[in-house]
């Protein structure tokens, strides 16, 4: 199933996104920079990534991964820690 993420301000379909995320979740205790490298490498295994767009894909993938991580941990990533919504953010 193809899921979409934002890449360079556009919505882009990504094949195998769940398995890409799972690979990174297996190494969740790794430093962020290593996780970003793993995510990009896995992305390129399943999808064509033009060289000039690698940074945009990496940033979009990291944002989507971070949101999925927050979702799995029961956090609402749409709120900031300094939020005054009284939801305990």
N, C-alpha and C positions, 0 to 999 in steps of 0.2 A: 504494500500500500504506500502511495506517495503522500507525504505530508508536506506542508508549506511552512517556510520560515521567511523572515524579512532579511534581504541581502541588498545592501546598497540602496535602501529605500523602496525596493520592489519585493513583491511576494514571489518566492521561487519554490518550485516543487523539489523535494529531496527524497530520493529512493532509499529505503532502509534506515530511516531516521531513528526508529526505535532501537534497532540493533547497534547503531552508531552510539546512541546514548548509553546503552547497556555496557558497551565496552569501556566507556569512560567511568560509569558507575562502579565497575569492578575495581577501578583504581582510584576511587574517590578520595583516598587519603594522600594522593600525590599532589605536588604543588600545582597551582593554577596554570602556570606556563606549560608544564608537561601535559596536563589535561587538554589544554588548547591544541597542542601538537598532536595528541592522540586523536582528538575529535576531527581535526583537519585531515589527518592521514586516513582515518576510517571513512570520512566523507568522500575522499578521492578514490577509495576502493570501490565505491558504489555509484559515484556520480562524476560527470565531467565538470572540472573546475578550471576555467580559463586562468592562466598565470596572472594576468593583470588584475583579476578579481579575487585572488586568494585572500587578501586582507579583509575585504568585505564579507566573503563567505565565512572566514574564521570568526569575525566579530558577530555576525548574525547567528552562527551556530553556537557560539559561547552564550549569547543572550538567551537563545531558545533552551540550551542546556541548563542554564542557571534558573530559568523559570520552571523547567520541569523538576529540577532538584528542589526548589522551594515548594512546588506543588506536592511532591512526594513527602516532604517534611511537614506538610500542613501549614505552610506559610503562604500568605497572599502577597505576591511580589509586586502588586500594584500599589502597595502602601509603603511608605518610608518609615524608618525608625522614629523620626521626629514628628510623625503624623499625629494630629490631635483628634482623630475620629473616635477615640475612646473604645476601640476594639482590641486594645492591648498590642498595638503595632509597635 
